[in-house]
Amino acid sequence: MKFRKINEDKIQIILTTQDLEERDFRRWEMMPMSPKLQEFFHDLLERAYKECGFEISDDSQLVVEAYPLNAETFAIILTRIPAGSQGEAHGGTIHLGQFDRDSEEDLEELERDCHQVWCFAELEDCIRACNRLEPAQIEDSALYKLEKQYFLAVSTTKEGQLDVAAVLGEYGHWSFVPRPYYEEHGQALIKEHAVVNLASLIRPEG
């Protein structure tokens, strides 16, 4: 786990899957408002204060963004928004809500890096990202809308997972919350073949 101070109100934390395993923590357990998630972020904030002097006051807001760097490593950006600031949470914010896990098969599904969900503040960004993806690397995809933001859920080939993440990471932010949550609580805009359908909205030049 590495901490880097970006500025007075923002730090970057680099985490590996080993860091999570050492804390007996899995990605699918990052469900909003869960006691384990609260404990995890409390630990992160304590470490951030010791490493960088980064402190959150009672009247300030914390924006959390996360995105993968590779199959084993991901970054978390913590942004402090002082009380009274006009700043707002945006596409990378981890969204709050509930998610029910019903079987061991579901748990295995959520832990595969081939299954990704990306958040976009604007539909145009999602369209541009899809236009750059290689269709052969996408096995399944769907588009959801929740709280004025767009969530692209993709299932990639094993070989293409990093390439897909690299492209989508240029336009959006990785969401810890898995696809079933958006299926239940979001509005399904495109249930199948979302990447191909969105990419087709961009007309070839000439």
One Martini backbone bead per residue (centre of mass of N, CA, C, O) as a GRO file, in nm:
protein
  206
    1MET     BB    1   0.093   0.039   0.026
    2LYS     BB    2   0.055   0.363  -0.128
    3PHE     BB    3   0.132   0.712  -0.069
    4ARG     BB    4   0.015   1.021  -0.243
    5LYS     BB    5   0.055   1.361  -0.267
    6ILE     BB    6  -0.099   1.593  -0.474
    7ASN     BB    7  -0.247   1.776  -0.259
    8GLU     BB    8  -0.411   1.919   0.003
    9ASP     BB    9  -0.698   1.756  -0.117
   10LYS     BB   10  -0.512   1.512  -0.247
   11ILE     BB   11  -0.489   1.152  -0.282
   12GLN     BB   12  -0.294   0.853  -0.342
   13ILE     BB   13  -0.378   0.497  -0.355
   14ILE     BB   14  -0.196   0.196  -0.362
   15LEU     BB   15  -0.335  -0.121  -0.446
   16THR     BB   16  -0.354  -0.463  -0.375
   17THR     BB   17  -0.474  -0.775  -0.348
   18GLN     BB   18  -0.290  -0.833  -0.104
   19ASP     BB   19  -0.388  -0.605   0.078
   20LEU     BB   20  -0.674  -0.723   0.102
   21GLU     BB   21  -0.606  -1.013   0.201
   22GLU     BB   22  -0.467  -0.918   0.469
   23ARG     BB   23  -0.776  -0.800   0.546
   24ASP     BB   24  -1.000  -0.986   0.453
   25PHE     BB   25  -1.059  -0.859   0.153
   26ARG     BB   26  -1.304  -0.783  -0.097
   27ARG     BB   27  -1.441  -0.624  -0.358
   28TRP     BB   28  -1.745  -0.717  -0.302
   29GLU     BB   29  -1.729  -0.573  -0.002
   30MET     BB   30  -1.771  -0.274  -0.138
   31MET     BB   31  -2.037  -0.205   0.011
   32PRO     BB   32  -2.238   0.025   0.089
   33MET     BB   33  -2.247   0.071   0.442
   34SER     BB   34  -2.064  -0.134   0.530
   35PRO     BB   35  -1.874  -0.216   0.794
   36LYS     BB   36  -1.620  -0.304   0.632
   37LEU     BB   37  -1.592  -0.045   0.467
   38GLN     BB   38  -1.567   0.154   0.701
   39GLU     BB   39  -1.314   0.022   0.821
   40PHE     BB   40  -1.132   0.048   0.574
   41PHE     BB   41  -1.143   0.368   0.552
   42HIS     BB   42  -1.043   0.425   0.834
   43ASP     BB   43  -0.765   0.302   0.782
   44LEU     BB   44  -0.685   0.481   0.543
   45LEU     BB   45  -0.705   0.756   0.696
   46GLU     BB   46  -0.494   0.695   0.908
   47ARG     BB   47  -0.262   0.646   0.708
   48ALA     BB   48  -0.284   0.922   0.560
   49TYR     BB   49  -0.204   1.091   0.806
   50LYS     BB   50   0.076   0.958   0.860
   51GLU     BB   51   0.194   0.991   0.559
   52CYS     BB   52   0.045   1.303   0.467
   53GLY     BB   53  -0.160   1.471   0.656
   54PHE     BB   54  -0.446   1.356   0.592
   55GLU     BB   55  -0.757   1.527   0.676
   56ILE     BB   56  -1.093   1.481   0.808
   57SER     BB   57  -1.351   1.664   0.872
   58ASP     BB   58  -1.678   1.680   0.983
   59ASP     BB   59  -1.752   1.922   0.747
   60SER     BB   60  -1.652   1.737   0.524
   61GLN     BB   61  -1.594   1.597   0.202
   62LEU     BB   62  -1.570   1.268   0.043
   63VAL     BB   63  -1.405   1.164  -0.250
   64VAL     BB   64  -1.425   0.855  -0.439
   65GLU     BB   65  -1.178   0.697  -0.645
   66ALA     BB   66  -1.155   0.421  -0.892
   67TYR     BB   67  -0.882   0.231  -1.057
   68PRO     BB   68  -0.717   0.037  -1.272
   69LEU     BB   69  -0.379  -0.067  -1.357
   70ASN     BB   70  -0.423  -0.377  -1.317
   71ALA     BB   71  -0.498  -0.696  -1.219
   72GLU     BB   72  -0.347  -0.627  -0.912
   73THR     BB   73  -0.390  -0.305  -0.942
   74PHE     BB   74  -0.504  -0.007  -0.763
   75ALA     BB   75  -0.666   0.312  -0.741
   76ILE     BB   76  -0.710   0.571  -0.490
   77ILE     BB   77  -0.902   0.870  -0.470
   78LEU     BB   78  -0.879   1.140  -0.237
   79THR     BB   79  -1.123   1.404  -0.186
   80ARG     BB   80  -1.133   1.714  -0.034
   81ILE     BB   81  -1.436   1.895   0.067
   82PRO     BB   82  -1.504   2.169   0.191
   83ALA     BB   83  -1.699   2.351   0.358
   84GLY     BB   84  -1.889   2.538   0.117
   85SER     BB   85  -1.824   2.409  -0.130
   86GLN     BB   86  -1.891   2.367  -0.490
   87GLY     BB   87  -1.816   2.094  -0.495
   88GLU     BB   88  -1.863   1.777  -0.666
   89ALA     BB   89  -1.957   1.486  -0.724
   90HIS     BB   90  -1.864   1.226  -0.953
   91GLY     BB   91  -1.811   0.954  -1.151
   92GLY     BB   92  -1.603   0.819  -0.924
   93THR     BB   93  -1.804   0.770  -0.722
   94ILE     BB   94  -1.904   0.580  -0.472
   95HIS     BB   95  -2.196   0.418  -0.452
   96LEU     BB   96  -2.485   0.400  -0.271
   97GLY     BB   97  -2.604   0.083  -0.135
   98GLN     BB   98  -2.744  -0.235  -0.223
   99PHE     BB   99  -2.629  -0.592  -0.215
  100ASP     BB  100  -2.710  -0.916  -0.311
  101ARG     BB  101  -2.588  -1.238  -0.207
  102ASP     BB  102  -2.671  -1.587  -0.311
  103SER     BB  103  -2.386  -1.717  -0.414
  104GLU     BB  104  -2.089  -1.858  -0.495
  105GLU     BB  105  -2.103  -1.785  -0.794
  106ASP     BB  106  -2.124  -1.480  -0.753
  107LEU     BB  107  -1.849  -1.441  -0.615
  108GLU     BB  108  -1.675  -1.539  -0.848
  109GLU     BB  109  -1.775  -1.334  -1.055
  110LEU     BB  110  -1.677  -1.067  -0.899
  111GLU     BB  111  -1.354  -1.157  -0.899
  112ARG     BB  112  -1.333  -1.109  -1.192
  113ASP     BB  113  -1.155  -0.908  -1.413
  114CYS     BB  114  -1.355  -0.944  -1.666
  115HIS     BB  115  -1.551  -0.789  -1.468
  116GLN     BB  116  -1.681  -0.467  -1.547
  117VAL     BB  117  -1.731  -0.125  -1.416
  118TRP     BB  118  -1.823   0.191  -1.567
  119CYS     BB  119  -1.810   0.544  -1.518
  120PHE     BB  120  -2.017   0.818  -1.656
  121ALA     BB  121  -2.109   1.148  -1.682
  122GLU     BB  122  -2.120   1.105  -2.000
  123LEU     BB  123  -2.235   0.960  -2.285
  124GLU     BB  124  -2.014   1.055  -2.483
  125ASP     BB  125  -1.778   0.913  -2.341
  126CYS     BB  126  -1.884   0.626  -2.380
  127ILE     BB  127  -1.893   0.629  -2.688
  128ARG     BB  128  -1.592   0.687  -2.739
  129ALA     BB  129  -1.486   0.438  -2.594
  130CYS     BB  130  -1.634   0.218  -2.763
  131ASN     BB  131  -1.499   0.302  -3.037
  132ARG     BB  132  -1.202   0.187  -2.923
  133LEU     BB  133  -1.291  -0.089  -2.905
  134GLU     BB  134  -1.252  -0.439  -2.925
  135PRO     BB  135  -1.497  -0.660  -2.991
  136ALA     BB  136  -1.333  -0.932  -2.940
  137GLN     BB  137  -1.294  -0.848  -2.618
  138ILE     BB  138  -1.614  -0.873  -2.605
  139GLU     BB  139  -1.875  -1.070  -2.458
  140ASP     BB  140  -2.024  -0.844  -2.277
  141SER     BB  141  -2.287  -0.577  -2.261
  142ALA     BB  142  -2.404  -0.287  -2.061
  143LEU     BB  143  -2.643  -0.016  -2.001
  144TYR     BB  144  -2.667   0.229  -1.736
  145LYS     BB  145  -2.881   0.433  -1.521
  146LEU     BB  146  -2.770   0.650  -1.239
  147GLU     BB  147  -2.789   0.944  -1.114
  148LYS     BB  148  -2.697   1.082  -1.401
  149GLN     BB  149  -2.540   0.819  -1.473
  150TYR     BB  150  -2.309   0.598  -1.644
  151PHE     BB  151  -2.305   0.227  -1.685
  152LEU     BB  152  -2.053   0.003  -1.792
  153ALA     BB  153  -2.088  -0.338  -1.860
  154VAL     BB  154  -1.817  -0.578  -1.880
  155SER     BB  155  -1.714  -0.871  -2.065
  156THR     BB  156  -1.408  -1.020  -2.102
  157THR     BB  157  -1.143  -1.135  -2.210
  158LYS     BB  158  -0.858  -1.239  -2.075
  159GLU     BB  159  -0.669  -1.089  -2.284
  160GLY     BB  160  -0.852  -0.798  -2.280
  161GLN     BB  161  -0.880  -0.660  -1.995
  162LEU     BB  162  -0.651  -0.441  -2.003
  163ASP     BB  163  -0.727  -0.293  -2.263
  164VAL     BB  164  -1.009  -0.211  -2.176
  165ALA     BB  165  -0.929  -0.056  -1.917
  166ALA     BB  166  -0.747   0.155  -2.056
  167VAL     BB  167  -0.970   0.289  -2.223
  168LEU     BB  168  -1.196   0.344  -2.008
  169GLY     BB  169  -0.998   0.510  -1.814
  170GLU     BB  170  -0.995   0.773  -2.003
  171TYR     BB  171  -1.330   0.833  -1.955
  172GLY     BB  172  -1.354   0.683  -1.678
  173HIS     BB  173  -1.468   0.497  -1.384
  174TRP     BB  174  -1.423   0.268  -1.159
  175SER     BB  175  -1.641   0.024  -1.014
  176PHE     BB  176  -1.707  -0.172  -0.735
  177VAL     BB  177  -1.987  -0.204  -0.826
  178PRO     BB  178  -2.174  -0.440  -0.949
  179ARG     BB  179  -2.401  -0.521  -1.193
  180PRO     BB  180  -2.653  -0.619  -1.021
  181TYR     BB  181  -2.713  -0.340  -0.899
  182TYR     BB  182  -2.796  -0.199  -1.172
  183GLU     BB  183  -3.020  -0.396  -1.247
  184GLU     BB  184  -3.197  -0.318  -0.991
  185HIS     BB  185  -3.150   0.025  -0.967
  186GLY     BB  186  -3.138   0.079  -1.259
  187GLN     BB  187  -3.141   0.184  -1.597
  188ALA     BB  188  -3.193   0.006  -1.883
  189LEU     BB  189  -3.068   0.089  -2.200
  190ILE     BB  190  -2.862  -0.164  -2.263
  191LYS     BB  191  -2.863  -0.515  -2.238
  192GLU     BB  192  -2.707  -0.561  -2.521
  193HIS     BB  193  -2.440  -0.480  -2.700
  194ALA     BB  194  -2.338  -0.189  -2.614
  195VAL     BB  195  -2.068  -0.131  -2.754
  196VAL     BB  196  -2.161  -0.157  -3.050
  197ASN     BB  197  -2.401   0.040  -3.038
  198LEU     BB  198  -2.238   0.292  -2.948
  199ALA     BB  199  -2.022   0.293  -3.175
  200SER     BB  200  -2.242   0.338  -3.410
  201LEU     BB  201  -2.291   0.654  -3.341
  202ILE     BB  202  -2.028   0.687  -3.495
  203ARG     BB  203  -1.933   0.845  -3.769
  204PRO     BB  204  -1.758   0.822  -4.031
  205GLU     BB  205  -1.527   0.983  -4.186
  206GLY     BB  206  -1.631   1.089  -4.511
   0.00000   0.00000   0.00000
